[in-house]
Each structure stands twice: as C-alpha cells, then as structure tokens.
Amino acid sequence: MEKELYSLRKEIKYVIPLGKALAIRDQLDRLLERDSHCMDGPYSVRSLYFDSVNHMDFAEKLAGVMDRKKVRLRIYDKDASLCKLEIKQKNDDRQQKLSLIVSEADARELSRGNIKVLKAYFDSSVTSRKAYAIMEQGQYRPVAQIEYDRLAYRYPMYDTRITLDMNVRSSESNMDLFSPKVCYTPILRENAVLEVKYSGKLMGFLSAVFTQFHLTQGTYSKYCAGRPVYYDFNF
C-alpha cells in the first residue's frame, strides 16, 4: 500500500572543502545521533530528475526564481524496496516536500516516462494527483540521474536534520534508476554539500558549530550541477 510523507522546513546549504567536511562530521558525531542507515558509513542516494519539455525547472533555478519546484524519483543504496516520488517546492529558504512511496514496477514505468501509472494512486494520494498534473501539463520526462554518498544526523527538537553529501556524480544518458552500472561524471570532487534543515529555529549549539568553521551559505543545486552537457549546449 502506498504511503505519503510531508515535511515543511527551512533549508540552509553550504558547499565546503572535503577536509572541513570531515572535521564537521567529527563534531556532529559527538553532538548528534546518526541516522540508522549510516551508522557504519555513508549510504548512497540515487535520484532521477524530471523536467518539462522546455526545461522550465532548470531555467527557473538558474534565474534565481524564488518560488520553484523539482520532481524526482529516488532510491537508497540501490535498493528497489523503497522508491519515492517527490515534489520539492522551495520559496527562498523554505522547503516543502511531498513524497509518495511507489512500487518498483511503477517506479520503472515512471523512469520510462509513463506517468499514467500514477492514476492508480489517485483515490488515496494527493501527491500522486499533484505530480500527475505537473508532469502532464509540462510534458515532463527524465533528464538526469544523480547519485551521492550521504551521512545524515538528526535531533528531535524542531525536526532538525543535517546531512553531508559527498562524491556527487551524474549521468545525462542513463535514465534507468535501477541500472547496476551507470557511467557517471563526477560533478563535485573536492567538496561536499552540507544541508541543515529544521522547523522553527536552529539550536544554538549547532549554530556554534557552523560559526566555528566560518561557513558561507550558498544556493548549490545538485540537479543543475548534474546537467553539464545540457548547460554547455544551451547556455
């Protein structure tokens, strides 16, 4: 049976050198609890991104549009047992994420651009109806596959979640989310992406950690960075 997930949080991003990322990891290991999926090391996140026929989501991010969205299909550690279709909507640093867990068979169909499989979820899922409307109206199809290695930390106050993403790589040719072998292009070699997400406010002891490392907030997009071939041909 399908399951919907919803979150609304503030999101702050930093792109940091790997050496500094490892130092921050050591600090976070002393202060927070790791996500259960990365107790012994990072887990992989693989996302298949969709965009409209005129690449509107890509263009809006490049243009700095405040209110924008992304649609993606995601699995973890190449495990087909958990497939999430997600609509990520952002307004400045506020992030709303709608997620729908779909079957492996339906995820494979979505990877082929067949969005009609979402109709089977309409009766019990708002996310499926919203995703279908977006993808049908904009003629969305798969455009890039991005994978990275993630360490995740959580803190119960204010729904706080902190992630360190390393070894970010992408493919603009292989749209098979379940492919055992993807020829990736590295897009972030010497740096990592630190994401800090929370509702309400960020706890003072965590703010102190980031202040200590003199971090500068950025607007890095794995999706946009993961489309160098399209960017080089069109911009």
C-alpha positions in Angstrom: 0.0 0.0 0.0 1.3 3.5 -0.9 2.3 5.9 1.8 2.6 9.7 1.7 5.1 11.8 3.5 5.1 15.5 4.1 7.7 17.9 5.5 7.9 21.7 5.8 11.3 23.0 6.9 13.8 25.8 6.5 16.8 24.6 4.5 20.3 26.1 4.5 23.1 24.8 2.2 26.9 25.1 2.3 29.4 23.8 -0.2 32.6 23.1 1.8 36.0 21.5 1.2 36.3 17.8 2.0 38.8 18.4 4.8 36.4 20.8 6.5 33.5 18.4 5.9 35.4 15.6 7.8 36.1 18.0 10.7 32.4 18.9 10.8 31.5 15.2 10.7 33.7 14.6 13.7 31.9 17.4 15.6 28.5 16.2 14.6 29.3 12.6 15.7 30.0 13.9 19.2 26.8 16.0 19.4 24.1 14.2 17.4 22.8 10.7 16.6 23.4 9.4 13.1 20.5 8.2 11.0 20.1 4.4 11.5 21.0 3.8 7.8 24.5 5.3 8.1 25.8 4.0 11.5 28.7 2.3 9.8 29.3 4.8 7.0 27.5 6.7 4.3 24.6 5.4 2.3 24.0 6.1 -1.4 21.2 8.2 -2.7 20.2 7.9 -6.3 17.7 10.4 -7.8 16.2 10.5 -11.3 15.1 14.1 -12.0 12.3 15.0 -14.4 11.8 18.4 -16.2 9.4 19.9 -18.6 9.7 19.9 -22.3 11.2 23.4 -22.2 13.4 22.6 -19.1 11.5 25.2 -17.0 12.6 23.9 -13.6 16.2 24.1 -14.7 15.8 27.6 -16.1 14.0 28.9 -13.0 16.7 27.7 -10.7 19.4 29.4 -12.9 17.3 32.6 -13.0 17.0 32.6 -9.2 13.2 32.4 -9.2 12.2 32.3 -5.5 9.2 30.0 -5.8 10.2 27.0 -7.8 9.9 23.2 -7.8 11.7 19.9 -8.7 10.2 16.5 -9.4 12.4 13.4 -8.8 12.2 9.7 -8.2 14.6 8.4 -5.5 16.0 5.1 -4.1 18.6 4.4 -1.4 21.6 2.1 -1.6 20.3 0.8 -5.0 17.5 -0.9 -3.0 14.3 -1.2 -5.1 12.2 -1.9 -2.0 11.8 1.8 -1.2 11.1 4.1 -4.2 9.9 7.6 -3.5 8.4 10.1 -6.0 9.0 13.5 -4.6 7.8 17.1 -5.3 10.2 19.5 -3.7 8.9 23.1 -3.7 11.0 26.0 -2.4 10.3 29.6 -1.6 13.6 31.3 -0.6 15.0 29.1 2.2 11.6 27.4 3.0 11.2 23.9 1.6 8.0 21.8 1.3 8.5 18.2 0.3 5.7 15.9 -0.8 6.7 12.2 -1.1 4.8 9.2 -2.4 6.1 5.7 -1.9 5.5 3.7 -5.2 6.1 0.2 -6.2 9.2 -0.9 -8.0 7.2 -1.7 -11.1 5.6 1.7 -11.1 9.0 3.4 -10.5 10.3 1.6 -13.6 7.4 2.8 -15.6 8.0 6.4 -14.4 11.6 6.0 -15.3 10.4 5.3 -18.9 8.3 8.5 -18.8 5.0 6.6 -18.3 3.2 8.8 -15.8 -0.2 7.1 -16.3 0.8 4.6 -13.5 0.1 7.4 -11.0 -3.6 7.2 -11.7 -3.7 4.0 -9.6 -2.8 6.1 -6.6 -5.3 8.9 -7.1 -8.0 7.7 -4.7 -5.7 7.8 -1.7 -2.9 10.2 -2.6 -2.9 13.9 -3.0 0.8 13.8 -4.0 0.0 11.4 -7.0 -2.6 13.8 -8.3 -0.4 16.8 -7.9 2.6 15.1 -9.5 0.5 13.9 -12.4 -0.9 17.4 -13.1 2.6 18.9 -13.1 4.1 16.3 -15.3 1.2 16.1 -17.7 0.9 19.8 -18.2 4.6 20.4 -18.6 5.2 17.1 -20.6 7.8 16.1 -18.0 10.3 13.3 -18.8 13.5 12.0 -17.2 16.5 14.2 -17.9 19.3 13.4 -15.4 20.3 10.8 -12.9 22.3 11.9 -9.8 23.9 9.8 -7.1 26.0 10.7 -4.0 27.1 9.3 -0.6 25.3 10.7 2.4 25.9 10.9 6.1 22.7 12.0 8.0 22.2 13.3 11.5 19.0 14.1 13.4 18.0 16.0 16.5 14.4 15.8 17.8 13.9 19.5 18.6 12.4 21.4 15.7 12.6 18.4 13.4 16.3 19.0 12.8 18.2 17.0 10.2 21.7 17.6 9.0 23.3 15.9 6.0 26.7 15.7 4.5 26.7 14.7 0.8 30.0 13.6 -0.9 31.1 12.2 -4.2 28.3 13.7 -6.1 28.1 12.3 -9.7 25.6 12.5 -12.5 24.5 10.9 -15.8 22.6 12.6 -18.6 22.5 9.4 -20.7 21.3 6.6 -18.5 17.7 7.1 -17.1 17.4 3.6 -15.7 17.0 4.2 -11.9 17.8 0.6 -11.2 20.7 0.1 -13.6 23.5 -1.8 -11.8 26.2 0.1 -13.8 25.9 3.8 -14.6 28.7 5.7 -16.3 28.7 8.7 -14.0 30.5 12.0 -14.4 31.9 13.5 -11.1 30.4 16.9 -10.5 31.8 17.6 -7.0 35.3 16.2 -6.5 37.0 18.2 -3.8 33.9 19.5 -1.9 30.9 18.3 0.0 27.4 19.7 0.4 26.2 20.4 3.9 22.5 20.8 4.3 20.8 22.0 7.5 17.1 21.5 7.8 14.8 22.5 10.6 11.4 23.8 11.6 11.1 26.8 13.9 14.7 27.6 14.8 18.2 26.1 14.7 19.5 25.1 18.1 22.3 27.3 19.5 24.9 24.6 20.0 24.5 23.6 16.3 24.8 27.3 15.2 28.0 27.5 17.2 29.5 24.5 15.3 28.8 26.1 11.9 30.1 29.5 13.1 33.3 27.9 14.3 34.0 26.7 10.7 33.2 30.1 9.1 30.8 28.7 6.6 29.2 30.8 3.9 25.6 29.9 2.9 25.1 29.1 -0.7 22.4 28.0 -3.2 24.0 24.9 -4.7 21.7 22.7 -6.8 22.7 19.1 -7.4 20.2 18.9 -10.2 21.5 21.9 -12.1 25.2 20.9 -11.5 24.3 17.4 -12.7 23.4 18.7 -16.2 26.7 20.0 -17.6 26.1 18.6 -21.1 22.7 20.3 -21.4 24.1 23.6 -19.9 27.1 23.6 -22.3 24.9 23.2 -25.3 22.2 25.7 -24.3 23.7 28.4 -22.2 
